[in-house]
């Protein structure tokens, strides 16, 4: 689905019950995983009947797809490209890292895309495709920042190699922090990327 359609669909989620269900689902999935979440639990969290959840989202995959698309739309709005210079690009990367850190520290939970990726075998093809689009969105953004830092003397393949390393570090750091309960584990894991511009 094109991003314009995703953002449009996100903006159309105006029904307060649908929004409440999505937010309850996001909180439950990031804390307990996709498999552990039931419509009955979501209904109890929102204060409605289970049938009402099914009315808005007939199947669990329908709910997952709506949630993934909502998350993707929100993410798209946060990934702003800076000026095509080294220092602004490093600041943008640090802002990206800070955003993950703040959410992790506040909610004590990993990002929705990371949790769902680990449960991708339970999702249908459309949901998995949307998750891949989220990964691609982040990789494209990070690779662009790296190209700005390196003054574009790196090849496209090189910038994407860095992007994969950064994203893998961030996602691994989330797991370390989730297990240890120590946000310092996240800081140590992503520390090398705080001054990536200095390597070029």
C-alpha positions in Angstrom: 0.0 0.0 0.0 1.4 3.4 -0.9 2.4 5.6 2.0 -0.2 8.3 1.0 -2.9 5.6 1.4 -1.5 4.5 4.7 -1.5 8.0 6.1 -5.0 8.5 4.8 -6.2 5.3 6.5 -4.5 6.4 9.7 -6.2 9.8 9.6 -9.6 8.0 9.0 -9.3 6.1 12.3 -11.5 8.5 14.1 -13.9 6.2 15.9 -12.9 6.4 19.5 -13.6 2.7 20.1 -11.4 1.7 17.2 -8.6 3.9 18.5 -9.0 2.6 22.0 -8.8 -1.0 20.7 -5.7 -0.2 18.7 -4.0 1.4 21.7 -4.9 -1.4 24.0 -3.6 -3.9 21.4 -0.3 -2.0 21.0 0.2 -2.0 24.8 -0.6 -5.7 25.1 1.5 -6.8 22.2 4.6 -4.9 23.1 4.3 -6.2 26.7 3.2 -9.8 26.2 3.7 -10.6 22.5 1.2 -11.1 19.7 0.3 -14.7 20.6 -0.7 -13.9 24.1 -3.2 -11.2 23.2 -6.9 -12.2 23.0 -9.9 -10.2 21.9 -11.5 -10.9 25.3 -8.5 -9.3 27.0 -8.7 -6.3 24.7 -12.4 -5.9 25.3 -11.9 -6.0 29.1 -9.1 -3.4 28.8 -11.3 -1.0 26.7 -14.5 -1.7 28.6 -16.6 -3.2 25.8 -17.8 -6.7 24.8 -15.6 -9.1 22.9 -18.2 -9.0 20.0 -17.5 -5.3 19.7 -13.8 -5.9 19.1 -14.8 -8.4 16.4 -17.2 -5.9 14.8 -14.3 -3.4 14.2 -11.6 -6.0 13.5 -13.2 -9.4 12.4 -9.9 -11.3 12.8 -6.7 -11.0 14.8 -4.8 -10.4 11.5 -7.2 -7.6 10.6 -6.4 -6.0 14.0 -2.6 -6.6 13.4 -2.8 -5.1 10.0 -4.6 -2.0 11.2 -2.1 -1.6 14.0 0.9 -2.0 11.8 -0.4 0.5 9.3 -1.1 3.0 12.1 2.4 2.5 13.5 3.9 2.9 10.0 2.0 6.2 9.5 3.2 7.5 12.8 6.8 6.5 12.0 6.8 8.1 8.6 5.9 11.4 10.2 8.9 11.3 12.6 11.6 10.5 10.1 12.5 13.9 8.9 15.6 14.3 6.7 18.0 17.1 7.7 20.3 19.3 5.6 22.7 17.3 3.4 25.6 17.9 5.8 27.6 15.8 8.2 26.6 17.4 11.6 22.8 17.8 10.9 22.8 14.1 9.8 24.5 13.0 13.0 22.0 15.0 15.0 19.2 13.4 13.1 20.6 9.9 13.8 21.0 10.8 17.5 17.4 12.0 17.5 16.3 8.6 16.0 18.3 6.8 18.7 16.9 9.1 21.5 13.4 8.4 20.3 13.8 4.7 20.7 15.5 5.1 24.0 12.8 7.4 25.4 10.0 5.0 24.4 11.9 2.0 25.8 12.6 3.7 29.1 9.1 5.1 29.5 7.1 2.0 28.5 9.6 -0.7 29.4 8.6 -2.3 26.1 10.2 -2.9 22.7 8.9 -1.3 19.5 5.8 -2.8 18.0 7.6 -3.7 14.7 10.3 -5.6 16.6 7.8 -7.6 18.7 5.7 -8.5 15.7 8.7 -9.4 13.6 9.6 -12.1 16.2 6.0 -13.4 15.8 5.9 -13.0 12.1 5.1 -16.7 11.6 1.7 -16.1 13.2 0.9 -13.2 10.8 -0.6 -13.4 7.3 1.3 -12.3 4.2 -0.2 -8.8 4.1 0.9 -8.1 7.7 4.4 -9.4 7.0 4.6 -7.3 3.9 3.7 -4.2 5.9 6.3 -5.1 8.5 8.9 -5.3 5.7 7.8 -1.9 4.5 8.5 -0.5 8.0 11.9 -2.1 8.1 12.6 -0.7 4.6 11.4 2.8 5.7 13.9 2.8 8.5 16.7 1.4 6.5 16.2 4.0 3.7 16.2 6.8 6.3 19.3 5.5 8.0 21.2 4.9 4.8 20.4 8.4 3.6 21.7 9.9 6.9 24.9 7.9 6.4 25.3 9.2 2.9 25.0 12.7 4.2 27.7 12.1 6.9 30.1 10.5 4.4 29.6 13.3 1.9 28.3 10.6 -0.4 31.7 9.1 -1.2 30.4 5.7 0.1 28.6 3.5 -2.4 24.8 2.9 -2.0 25.7 -0.7 -0.9 28.0 0.7 1.8 25.4 3.1 3.2 22.9 0.3 3.4 25.4 -1.9 5.1 25.8 0.8 7.8 22.0 1.2 8.0 21.5 -2.6 8.6 24.2 -2.5 11.3 22.6 0.5 13.0 19.1 -0.9 13.0 20.3 -4.3 14.1 22.2 -2.7 17.0 19.1 -0.7 18.0 16.8 -3.8 17.9 19.4 -5.9 19.8 19.8 -3.2 22.3 16.0 -3.3 23.0 16.2 -7.0 23.7 19.2 -6.5 26.1 17.3 -3.7 27.9 14.1 -5.7 28.1 15.9 -8.7 29.7 18.2 -6.8 32.0 15.7 -4.0 32.9 18.7 -1.6 32.7 18.5 1.3 30.2 22.3 1.5 30.4 22.5 -1.7 28.3 20.8 0.2 25.5 23.2 3.1 25.8 26.2 0.9 25.7 25.0 -1.1 22.7 24.3 2.0 20.5 27.1 4.2 21.7 29.3 3.6 18.6 26.6 5.3 16.5 26.5 8.4 18.5 29.6 9.7 16.7 29.4 7.9 13.4 30.1 11.2 11.5 33.5 11.3 13.2 34.6 8.2 11.3 34.2 9.9 7.9 
